[in-house]
Amino acid sequence: MNEKSLSNKLKEFEEYLLYDVENSDYTTKKYVSEAKKFLIWLYDVKSMSISKIDKKLIVEYK
């Protein structure tokens, strides 16, 4: 996934949190920020794509 499409996915996630889940602006920004950190770790440290995300990988990140 390239940077532009990743950015689009994060924007979709942000809109989902704001309008569908109706989180506050602060909560939404925090969740999106944490998602970005996770994806940076996924690509830079693990050299994996977004399609490889599973529960085990998320627990490892934590």
Residue frames as a rotation matrix with the C-alpha (Angstrom) as fourth column:
MET 1
0.592 0.806 0.000 0.00
0.806 -0.592 0.000 0.00
0.000 0.000 -1.000 0.00
ASN 2
-0.295 -0.729 0.618 1.48
0.684 -0.612 -0.396 3.34
0.667 0.306 0.680 -0.98
GLU 3
-0.869 -0.179 -0.462 1.61
0.477 -0.557 -0.680 6.44
-0.136 -0.811 0.569 1.20
LYS 4
-0.791 0.612 0.016 -1.33
-0.559 -0.733 0.387 8.14
0.249 0.297 0.922 -0.54
SER 5
-0.046 0.827 -0.561 -3.65
-0.167 0.547 0.820 5.19
0.985 0.131 0.113 -0.17
LEU 6
-0.388 -0.157 -0.908 -2.55
0.819 0.394 -0.418 4.74
0.423 -0.906 -0.024 3.44
SER 7
-0.992 0.026 -0.125 -3.33
0.028 -0.912 -0.409 8.39
-0.125 -0.409 0.904 4.06
ASN 8
-0.461 0.876 -0.139 -6.76
-0.605 -0.195 0.772 7.89
0.650 0.440 0.620 2.49
LYS 9
-0.048 0.412 -0.910 -7.44
0.407 0.840 0.358 4.89
0.912 -0.353 -0.208 4.74
LEU 10
-0.699 -0.256 -0.668 -6.49
0.715 -0.210 -0.667 6.90
0.030 -0.944 0.330 7.83
LYS 11
-0.901 0.433 0.032 -8.81
-0.427 -0.897 0.116 9.70
0.079 0.090 0.993 6.68
GLU 12
-0.155 0.862 -0.483 -11.64
-0.297 0.425 0.855 7.18
0.942 0.276 0.190 6.24
PHE 13
-0.256 -0.030 -0.966 -10.90
0.774 0.592 -0.224 5.83
0.579 -0.805 -0.128 9.74
GLU 14
-0.959 -0.135 -0.250 -10.99
0.257 -0.785 -0.564 9.36
-0.120 -0.605 0.787 11.15
GLU 15
-0.626 0.780 -0.020 -14.34
-0.663 -0.518 0.540 10.10
0.410 0.352 0.841 9.48
TYR 16
-0.080 0.552 -0.830 -15.73
0.185 0.826 0.532 6.78
0.979 -0.111 -0.169 10.71
LEU 17
-0.545 -0.208 -0.812 -14.73
0.809 0.124 -0.574 7.64
0.220 -0.970 0.101 14.29
LEU 18
-0.983 0.120 -0.143 -16.17
-0.074 -0.954 -0.290 11.15
-0.171 -0.274 0.946 14.08
TYR 19
-0.538 0.802 -0.260 -19.43
-0.826 -0.442 0.349 10.51
0.165 0.403 0.900 12.26
ASP 20
0.011 0.551 -0.835 -20.36
-0.250 0.810 0.531 6.86
0.968 0.203 0.147 12.70
VAL 21
-0.200 -0.169 -0.965 -19.04
0.787 0.559 -0.261 6.16
0.584 -0.812 0.021 16.18
GLU 22
0.611 0.444 0.655 -19.44
0.144 -0.876 0.459 9.83
0.778 -0.186 -0.600 17.20
ASN 23
0.173 -0.671 -0.721 -16.22
0.985 0.123 0.122 10.02
0.006 -0.731 0.682 19.20
SER 24
0.781 -0.001 -0.625 -15.01
0.168 -0.963 0.212 13.41
-0.602 -0.270 -0.751 20.39
ASP 25
0.852 -0.516 -0.090 -12.42
-0.323 -0.383 -0.866 15.29
0.412 0.766 -0.493 18.35
TYR 26
0.125 -0.847 0.517 -9.75
-0.989 -0.067 0.130 14.57
-0.075 -0.528 -0.846 20.98
THR 27
0.223 0.016 0.975 -10.51
-0.294 0.954 0.051 10.82
-0.929 -0.298 0.218 21.07
THR 28
0.954 0.172 0.245 -10.55
0.182 0.319 -0.930 10.63
-0.238 0.932 0.273 17.28
LYS 29
0.632 -0.775 -0.031 -7.19
-0.639 -0.498 -0.586 12.42
0.439 0.390 -0.810 16.99
LYS 30
-0.003 -0.615 0.788 -5.68
-0.891 0.360 0.278 10.11
-0.454 -0.701 -0.549 19.61
TYR 31
0.479 0.258 0.839 -6.95
0.005 0.955 -0.297 6.95
-0.878 0.146 0.457 17.87
VAL 32
0.991 -0.120 0.062 -5.73
0.056 -0.052 -0.997 8.12
0.123 0.991 -0.045 14.46
SER 33
0.390 -0.896 0.214 -2.36
-0.890 -0.426 -0.162 9.07
0.236 -0.127 -0.963 15.93
GLU 34
-0.005 -0.352 0.936 -1.98
-0.625 0.732 0.272 5.63
-0.780 -0.584 -0.224 17.51
ALA 35
0.783 0.323 0.532 -3.01
0.196 0.684 -0.703 3.95
-0.591 0.654 0.472 14.25
LYS 36
0.833 -0.540 -0.118 -0.29
-0.390 -0.423 -0.818 5.91
0.392 0.728 -0.563 12.42
LYS 37
0.057 -0.839 0.542 2.31
-0.986 0.039 0.164 4.84
-0.159 -0.543 -0.824 15.00
PHE 38
0.274 0.119 0.954 1.25
-0.208 0.976 -0.062 1.22
-0.939 -0.182 0.292 14.61
LEU 39
0.959 0.148 0.241 1.46
0.194 0.277 -0.941 1.38
-0.207 0.949 0.237 10.82
ILE 40
0.540 -0.841 -0.022 4.90
-0.766 -0.480 -0.427 2.99
0.348 0.248 -0.904 10.95
TRP 41
-0.099 -0.537 0.838 6.05
-0.794 0.551 0.259 0.17
-0.600 -0.639 -0.480 13.23
LEU 42
0.582 0.429 0.690 4.43
0.010 0.846 -0.534 -2.40
-0.813 0.318 0.488 10.96
TYR 43
0.984 -0.169 0.059 6.20
0.050 -0.055 -0.997 -1.14
0.172 0.984 -0.046 7.85
ASP 44
0.450 -0.867 0.214 9.54
-0.722 -0.495 -0.484 0.02
0.525 0.064 -0.849 9.28
VAL 45
-0.169 -0.534 0.828 10.24
-0.933 0.357 0.040 -2.54
-0.317 -0.766 -0.559 12.00
LYS 46
0.039 0.299 0.953 8.38
-0.159 0.944 -0.289 -5.62
-0.987 -0.140 0.084 10.80
SER 47
-0.773 -0.306 -0.556 8.55
-0.543 -0.135 0.829 -4.91
-0.329 0.942 -0.062 7.06
MET 48
-0.677 0.638 0.367 4.99
0.626 0.761 -0.168 -6.18
-0.387 0.117 -0.915 6.74
SER 49
-0.807 0.489 0.332 1.95
-0.038 -0.604 0.796 -4.99
0.590 0.629 0.506 4.86
ILE 50
-0.550 0.682 0.481 -1.41
-0.833 -0.412 -0.369 -4.05
-0.053 -0.604 0.795 6.28
SER 51
0.286 0.702 -0.652 -2.91
-0.729 0.601 0.328 -7.28
0.622 0.381 0.684 4.96
LYS 52
-0.245 -0.497 -0.833 -0.79
0.160 0.826 -0.540 -9.27
0.956 -0.265 -0.123 7.44
ILE 53
-0.598 0.044 0.801 -2.32
-0.708 -0.497 -0.502 -7.68
0.376 -0.867 0.328 10.56
ASP 54
0.109 0.639 -0.761 -3.69
0.198 0.736 0.647 -10.18
0.974 -0.221 -0.046 13.06
LYS 55
0.909 0.356 0.217 -4.27
-0.131 -0.252 0.959 -10.28
0.396 -0.900 -0.182 16.81
LYS 56
0.614 -0.746 -0.257 -0.84
0.770 0.494 0.403 -11.80
-0.174 -0.445 0.878 17.51
LEU 57
-0.225 -0.707 0.670 0.87
0.807 -0.520 -0.278 -8.93
0.546 0.478 0.688 15.70
ILE 58
0.325 0.431 0.842 -1.17
-0.102 -0.869 0.484 -6.32
0.940 -0.243 -0.239 17.59
VAL 59
0.989 0.001 -0.147 -0.28
0.143 0.234 0.962 -7.93
0.036 -0.972 0.231 20.92
GLU 60
0.210 -0.977 0.043 3.39
0.978 0.210 -0.016 -7.93
0.007 0.046 0.999 19.90
TYR 61
-0.126 -0.208 0.970 3.16
0.417 -0.899 -0.138 -4.20
0.900 0.387 0.200 19.15
LYS 62
0.774 0.496 0.394 1.64
-0.144 -0.468 0.872 -3.45
0.617 -0.732 -0.290 22.53
